[in-house]
Every structure is written in structure tokens, then in C-alpha cells.
Amino acid sequence: MEEGGQLPASIPGETEQTGGTGDRLPPAPILSACWAALNATGLGAWDWNIRDNKGWVNEGWLRMLGFPERSRGMGHESWAELLHPDDREMVFQQLQQHLEGKTTTYESEYRLRGADGTYRWILDRGSVVEKDPSGAPIRMAGTQLDITSRVEAEQRFRRLFDSLGDPIIMLYEGRILDCNMATMRVLGVDGKSALLNVEVGTISPVIQPDGRPSGPKFQQMIALAELKGLHRFDWVFRRGNDTQLYSEVTLTTVAANGREEIIAVVRDLSEQRRSTKALQESEARFRAAAEGGLDSFYLLRAVRSSDGIIEDFEFVESNNRGAAMLSRERADLIGQRFSPIFSMILAGDYLHRFVRVVETRIPLEEEYQTDAPGLRGAWLKHQVVAVGDGLAITTRDVTDRKQHEADLIAARDAAEAATRAKSEFLATVSHEIRTPLNGIIGMANLLVDSPLSEEQSDQARTVVQSAEALLSLINDILDLSKVEAGKMEVRNEPFELSLVCEEVIRLLSSRATCKYLELKLHFPDRLPRHVEGDNRRLRQILLNLIGNALKFTDRGEVRLSVDGKADGEDRFVYTFRIKDTGPGIPEGQRHRLFLAFGQLDSTSTRRHGGTGLGLAICRKLVELMGGTIGVESEPGRGSTFWFTLPLALVPEPAAPSTIVAKLTAHRLVMPDGSPPRLLLAEDNMINQRVAKTMLSRLGCEVDVASHGVEAVEKVSRAKYDVILMDCQMPEMDGYDATRAIRALPSSKGTAPIIALTANAMEGDREKCLEAGMNDFLTKPLSDSDLVNSLKRWLPEGSLRPRPITEDR
């Protein structure tokens, strides 16, 4: 063999078998006489000089592969090159084993490429016919037979064999010789090698259902098949997952390969067995239900007139409970007409409904209250199904269930009333607390903006900070209550994600500056910016987490990083990470972080305040929006709070939300130089002073109304550019006052109305808009919110803030 394992024996084009000249070596003398005979039989013959690596073939070999008998083009071909690539390694191994004396003869089945480029299956047989004095082979000769037809027939049989739905197993002496694909599938094995040469008893339970050992029993089944030629019996195999396969096996004897083999055809009876078992169980349940269940049961047969119309039904069967309900003995019912007996229980045209069940085969189910003797006031439920030319009726007393349902409805109504009362209570608490807070924060802010000494200014700022901390606590309690009550709703509105992140950083930058901390934002350009979701809730989560990080970090930095990945074509899952350089959180305490009212430091000496609600609210909001939240931390090296949010992508820059569109529907046009004239409707005297002072500093002329009736009267007499309307006032609240103003004639009823409310419950904004208001401000009022709202409704440049000294 040459290097690389190839056998490049040359195949000369000439086919003389009696010798030659030049470098051709004639075949062994003993073969010369045979080759003429082989040519006549059509067998291909070959002679290979191993030492010189030269070979000869006869005319039969050339004809077998379609090469011309006198072709000169074959002189540069090699036998190895004609081999199918997939067969070469196998053929070379078999040939090498014979040359090394490991086999007495060489035999191989493989594919050779013919003159037309197609491959033929060849049965190649040969042996070494000459050796040198040292015993090394120097010459081989053999024959080749075209077995393409046989192989293709075997392949067709194999395809058919493997395509059969039932498992088929070939057996010899009780061991598996071959099997089809269905056998491997049904028995739950991955490959045929797990079954070959295995006794059937070893792939079966140790004991068959009749108590006989599987091994000896199967051998007896084979003996019966050999005796009768065919034998059929039930058998249980063991599946690969240790479940059992119930089957019917048919053994048939066949003569193959000069011996008697067995074909076993296996029919899976598992489904049939399950169906039979289910039917038996169903019948047992039916009998048990009919005789001793909670239901009354009746089997009826249709009674037809001479023209085939159903006139009535008669009893065929009844259980004891059914007979007792009719105050009859069971035996007395059989054969009796249905209507005269059952009419005392059923009302209305029941016979027509029952006949319709027989004709349409559509079951009927009804519940009704009966006045029958002994059952007066009871609720009954009957189910009617067609059975042959009759009916099966089950009737049950459902009075207890009806009473339970009534109790549940009453309990539900009570719970809903309690929920409404709780919501109303929270709204009232919110209003009652925010109203004085508005005065405290408003007056304190006005005081901060006034000329004060350094000590007075510090004291005023302390009042503002304390009031804002109290307001934050109220907001957290209300938010937690709304989430736990299932009242927190998530809105889907288009917005620009990067702007929300920048806004949060800007709002908290002054707090970071006060602590000499760096506050950074990393928002990669590759991330989609225009999304759809609840930007208010996202802003709340970021403010809480970043504010928390700033509170617990004394040096270094706090960084907000945003990343994410696509989740389909129109959705992106964003990951937000808030990393600080604070003290870190011990591993054993992290599980308490997201619990309501849970704090890591609950001692009386703790440095940082708070109720522990912020993180619990963040967790609930994130989960409400379909995300997850967590924390990573290392004591002494800081913490990273993270959360994910799936947000829908929008193809274009976010459009204004529906509410914003309503809020910006109109804008006033005022003559240059005239100050805006505003009406403030507010019943609380302190809040009047706060709002009026804030508005006066913005250059506005302000009239005040102490309740809704007064506000409507003032608007009917004078023209106002903007109306600030408190929602809760005596005599007439802000909602009714707004509706009355909108009903005024001429242009007086069209002035923009901005709601002022101490309520912060879900739906308050929508309630204001439905009443006809244009904008919405929550108390306590802030200078920035008030200015931004007025700028939406007044012409640009209308607000002319006056120096603070003018108020003094």
C-alpha cells in the first residue's frame, strides 16, 4: 500500500490475459485458464501484483462497470480512485487484514464508480495467490460480482421495514437479530445496538402478569410458534423509562439464510388497555354514583306515537335516591310514564325541552326552585343527555350551594364596600394632611426666598426639609396601600427613555453636590431611546433608588448605567444599575431590603431616617411592570441595585400622551403688557395666602373665591385668563364648580382651569379632566410646578417675576 493508505493499482486498458510486454506482468499461469471461463459468466476478475503495484482485469470486469473493452483511457485510472469515498476506509481495513494474514480470504461489499459516473454495488472476493520466500504476499487475485440489484432491493425492504408503524423484531434462538425503527421508539431505546443479540426476556419485566417468569415463558412461546408456524399471545415489555408496554405479539416462523428464524410483530395495546380500564372505571363510577351518590338518577325511554312523534318518556331505570325524591319505590317506577310523576317537580314546557335533547343530541342543564311537596323552596339542578332513543337525567339538590353563593356575593359586596371606604378614607387623609402641609411648605418656601439672616434662612430651610420628608412618607404609605389593594395601574405612553434618566440625574444633582459626591449617568448611544411604558413609575423607581444611594454614600460617586438587549422585533429589555461607593450591605441582611417597613438599621442610634417603604414600593412597581429587581453588594466596597424592565419600542419619537394632549388643547393670547388676571378658588385661608403670594410674585393679578359658588359668580361677572380651582370646597366642590363654569354663556366659560388638589390617589387626574378641567397640580404646590403649568396656558412672556423686596 502507498503512503496514506491508498492502493493505486493501475488498471490497464488492454485485457489480454496471456501475457504482455513492457512493464505489464502477466497473471499467474494457474489463473490464465480460468479467465476465459470467467469472461463467459460475466464475473469480473482481477489480478494484482502487490510488489509492483500493477493490476489486470478481465473483459467481464470492464463490461460490469461500462468501460470499453479496448479502452486506452483506463490506463491512468486506479482502483482506489473508483471507490466510493464513504467505503474506502472500510475496504482498506478489510484488505489490510487479509494481507497481514488475519483472514483466510478477503471479502467486501462496496461501491465502485462506473464509466457513466454512477456507482455500482460490488461483491469483491479474493485471496493471496503468491508469496515471497519470507512469506510476504506479492500477488492477489479474485472476482467481483455486481450486486446492485440485490442491495437496492434490500434497501427498499429496509425502508419499508422501518416505515411500518408496528414494532417488528427478527429472532433467532430467542435472541434479537434485527428490528425496525418502531421497535426502538416504542421500547424507548436510543439505538439498535441496545437490542441486538439480546433475549426478549431481558427487555421484559421479570414476571409477566400471569405470574410466570418472562424468560422461560417467551422460550415456550417460540416453541409453540415453531410447532404451529404462527402463535399469538399477550406480552408485557419494559420501556426504557421503566414503564410497561402492554402488547399483543404474533410470532411467525420463516426460512432465511439457510435456517429457521422468527418474525415477531408487536401491537401496542397500551392505549386500548387504558381505554378499557377507563371504561371499566367509568362504569364503576357510574354504578356507584347511580346507586349511592348525591344525585338522583333516571334512565328514560322515548314513547312514540304511530307516526314517530315523541309523546312522553317512561322510566327504564332509577337509583334509590331518585325514587325517594319522587316518594316512590324503585321497582314501582320502572315502566311508568314520566310526565304524570315528574310534573310535580318540573315546571313549564319541560317535555318540549327534553324532546329537543333527543333530536339534537345537545345536552341540557337547568337549575330551578321547586314547590313540590317535601322539597318546597329547594333549588334543584338537573342535567339531561341523550342516550340512544331516550334520556339520562341526573338531579341534585343545590340549595346549600345557592345559599353559599348568596353568602359569597354578600361577602364580596361587603369587601368592595370596605375597599371603597378604605379608598375614600385614604383620599380624605391625603387631603387633610396635604392641605396644612401645603401651607407649611408654601410659607416656608416664601420665607426662604425672603431677605433673612443666615440663621433665619437655615431655620426656614430646615422647616422645608422636614415638611418634605413628611410629604415623602405620606406618598410612600399611599403608594404601598394602592399597590397592595391592587389599585395601582401601569400606563403605557410613548416617552424618551434617555430624557427620563437625565431628568432624574438633574433633579438629584443638588443633593449630590451638597455631599460632595459625583452623580453620573451612562446611557450608550446604541440603545433605543423611544419606548412605550409608564415613565412616571420609572421616574419614581429611579428617584427612590438613586436617592437611597446618595443617602447612604458619604464619599465617592453614585452612577446610573443603562443597558439592555432585544426581546423580539418590537420589544427591548432594559437593565438599570445604580452603583454607589457606600458602606455595602452584609449578605445576611440583603433579604430584608425589599420588605415593607424593613430596615437594616432599626436601632435608636441609626444615622439615616426613613420608614423602609421605598425599596418595597420599588419592588412592587418593577414587578407590576413585568421586571425583576435585586441587589449586589460587598461590605466596604459599595452596592449595586439593579432592575430590568421590558419596554415596547416605538419607531418614531414619542408623541404626547392623551392626557398631555388634553392639557395643551388651548392656549391664551394676551395683549402685550397686560398682566395675567387669575381667579384662585380655595377655601383654606393659609393656602390662599400661599398661592396668592406665589402668583403675585409671578406678576399676576389674583382674585380669591372661598368656595365653588363664589367662584362661579366671579367668573360670570369678570373675565379671567386662568382659574386655579381647589377640588374640595364647601357649598360647591371644584368639580361641580368647573361644570357650572363650562355651562356659562359666551367666552367666560372657556377659561383654562387648573385643578389644585390635595388628593394623590389613582384616577384623580382623570376625574379632573372629565369634569372639564385642563390641568392638574398636586398640593403642596412647588414654585416650579406652578410656573410650568401657567406657562402652558399663558402667552410666552406673560409671567414677570417681581423682586422679592416688593412683597415686604
ABEGO torsion letter per residue (X at the ends): XBBGGBBABBBBABABAAEBBEABBBBBAAAAAAAAAAAAAGBBBBBBBAAAGBBBBBAAAAAAAGBBAABAAAAABBAAAABBAAAAAAAAAAAAAAAAGABABBBBBBBBBBAAGBBBBBBBBBBBABBBAAGBBABBBBBBBBAAAAAAAAAAAAAAAAABABBBBBBBGGBBABBBAAAAAAAGBABAAAABGBBAAAABBABBAAGBBAAAAAAAAAAAAAAAGBBBBBBBBBBAAGBBBBBBBBBBBBBBGGBBBBBBBBBBAAAAAAAAAAAAAAAAAAAAAAAABABBBBBBBBBBBAAGBBABBBBABBBAAAAAAAGBBAAAABGBBAAAAAAAABBEBAAAAAAAAAAAGBBBBBBBBBABBGABGBBBBBBBBBBEABBBBBBBBAAAAAAAAAAAAAAAAAAAAAAAAAAAAAAAAAAAAAAAAAAAAAAAAAAAABBBBAAAAAAAAAAAAAAAAAAAAAAAAAAAAAAAAGABBBBBBBBBAAAAAAAAAAAAAAAAAAAGBBBBBBBBAABBABBBEBAAAAAAAAAAAAAAAAAABABEBBBBBBBEBBBEAABBBBBBBBBBABAEBBAAAAAAAABBGBBABABAABABBEAGAAAAAAAAAAAAAGBBBBBBBBBGAEBBBBBBBBBBBBABBBBBBAAAAAAAABBBBBBBGBBBBBBBBBABAAAAAAAAAAAAAAGBBBBBBABAAAAAAAAAABBBABBBBBABBBGBBAAAAAAAAAABBEAAAABBBBBBBABABBGAAAAAAAAGBABBBBOBBBAAAAAAAAAAABBBGABBBBBAAAAX
